[in-house]
Amino acid sequence: MEDGRKELVLLEFKIESGKPPLPGVSENGTINEISTQAKSDLMKRRFKTPKADKYTAWIDTNGKELEEQTRRDAQMRRSEVDGDGLEAPDGSGEKAALEDNRARFTEPPLQPSEKRRIYFGPETPVLAPLTTQGNLPFRRLCVGLGAQVTYSEMAMGLPLIQGQKSEWALMRAHESEATPPSFNSSDCVVKVYDNAKDIKFGAQIAANKPWQALKTTEVLSQLCPHLRVIDLNCGCPIDLVFRTGAGSALLDSQGKLEKIVRGMNAVSGEIPVTVKIRMGTKDNKPNALKLVDRLVYGGEEALRSGEGPCGAAAITLHGRSRQQRYTKNADWNYISDCAALIKEYNEKGNDLADTVREADGRSQANGKVYFLGNGDCYSHVDYQTHIEEAKVDSVMIARGALIKPWIFEEIQQGQYVDKSASERLRLVEQYVRYGLETWGSDEMGVGTTRRFLLEWLSFAYRYVPVGILEHLPPKLQDRPPAWRGRNDLETLLGSDNYKDWIKIRYIVQACACWVSTTNCAVVKCFLDQPTRTSTFSQSTSRTVMRLKRRAKRRRCICYILDITTMVRQCG
Ligand SMILES: Cc1cc2nc3c(=O)[nH]c(=O)nc-3n(C[C@H](O)[C@H](O)[C@H](O)COP(=O)(O)O)c2cc1C
């Protein structure tokens, strides 16, 4: 300024929707891309994980000692019951043993850092982690339709810490997933929750050993800046995963699971740790209630050592056993029992403050544990019923979203949305566009988009339009008799024949995709022909004419329309 004082100048940044751009967003709008250097460091074991190493070493020594002590104590108690009557009637012997244990217990080398607060409520329907299906384009589509929380596909810990490219690709998310979930402050009991700092996207990992889970968590917390939570998969039923001791196998190793969650919480920095479980591994032996108790209050060893609760910020329970896989209905009564246990814990929060089980303000991400139910949610009616009757904080939706991604729209609006066939086709087209943006519009990207589109269509065909249903609400387990749509396209979209899915793909994808570069647009034609590329600036009209002719030969109207739009957009 003239008088010599400095003037505040607004630095220039691209403003879209009134917000500064997110740091670390790549050109195609993805986040959590990690550098080649980081991957190479991981591959060559140059990437340091000091916290995980320290904590694992502590688990190895202290854990063994505690287990041994717990075993000895149990043996002692058994011999007392057998009648040698050494126990003092006032229980002072037990208390002394506890004090003794605590004195011998060595503190963990790390305490959890202050965690970012998160929130789950009726206004945050959650899209479940979905291997293969829950890819970035699909999640982006669901976010556009109202999903408030999303998860990555399950990534295995070991390949992540070995820097495997394909596994790291699962951590990529779209920038729309880095926006805050919706939030109604009147329902929130979490202290100092700042919605503006919250995001939608969380990572899910699977690991079978504490060192793997801890290393993976530390690496993720360092390399992926945009993670809402890190979720540990304890529900995967697949043999390949189960046999290694990961996924649902952890349900039968609850001591190990508790150690893993505690350790993850200690090394995850500010990222809260959550857990997704099933009811148990066997149909007739559900043990999730015991596990939930352990995860919120801490197990026997923790009680002995005075460690307190585990620090899991949220638990999601899928109301089925591993043995059950996806057969029969999810058991919402059981889910409701677990919800009641957690509610009791959350309400007891203050009373627990006087006991050794008091939650550490830092390790407990919210001062409370959130509880989500999962299984067979297929309409806003199911969603509301579960929130009201099972008293869960929110509901996680998996197949319901694959079959009907606009279930999130229905939940928002509190009513059925009868999407017409052309509206549904538009969603498919949107998916293709997102796919090409994510995976590229070269031959590889086109191939990947095609493959994942077919994967999705293999679920989407199961949608029966609400407008032709005989009774409501529709159920996920229903297998309706053959039906005819209100027009040919609707019938085609409901076909269970894979050849029809390919037809749908042609209708939408046949089009051409265009990628604008600085001055020109590159047109790629990908019917079932090899990719052909021509540059607009050189021979726009000839290319378009040729493409139009080909489309006409194939009686593909969409194709022509799309090309025309494309030409208009490219100027
Ligand atoms: C295709 C598919 C892939 C899945 N992948 C995962 C996964 O990677 N991680 C996970 O925790 N659960 C996974 N699940 C289980 C779901 O998240 C969910 O727990 C289960 O489908 C029950 O919910 P629903 O009745 O709403 O489908 C998958 C389910 C399906 C159908």
The ligand as an ORCA input file, in Angstrom:
! r2SCAN-3c Opt
* xyz 0 1
  C     -20.125    -59.016     -4.234
  C     -19.887    -58.826     -2.771
  C     -18.635    -58.445     -2.345
  C     -18.402    -58.249     -0.980
  N     -17.177    -57.820     -0.568
  C     -16.965    -57.533      0.744
  C     -15.735    -56.968      1.181
  O     -14.809    -56.736      0.412
  N     -15.597    -56.703      2.501
  C     -16.594    -56.943      3.400
  O     -16.429    -56.671      4.572
  N     -17.768    -57.479      3.001
  C     -17.976    -57.753      1.706
  N     -19.178    -58.234      1.305
  C     -20.253    -58.428      2.288
  C     -21.121    -57.178      2.345
  O     -20.377    -56.055      2.725
  C     -22.290    -57.351      3.317
  O     -21.781    -57.589      4.584
  C     -23.191    -58.507      2.921
  O     -23.432    -58.528      1.544
  C     -24.553    -58.404      3.636
  O     -25.215    -57.243      3.296
  P     -26.477    -57.221      2.288
  O     -27.468    -58.189      2.811
  O     -26.944    -55.786      2.326
  O     -25.963    -57.658      0.958
  C     -19.436    -58.465     -0.043
  C     -20.692    -58.855     -0.502
  C     -20.930    -59.034     -1.838
  C     -22.302    -59.442     -2.291
*
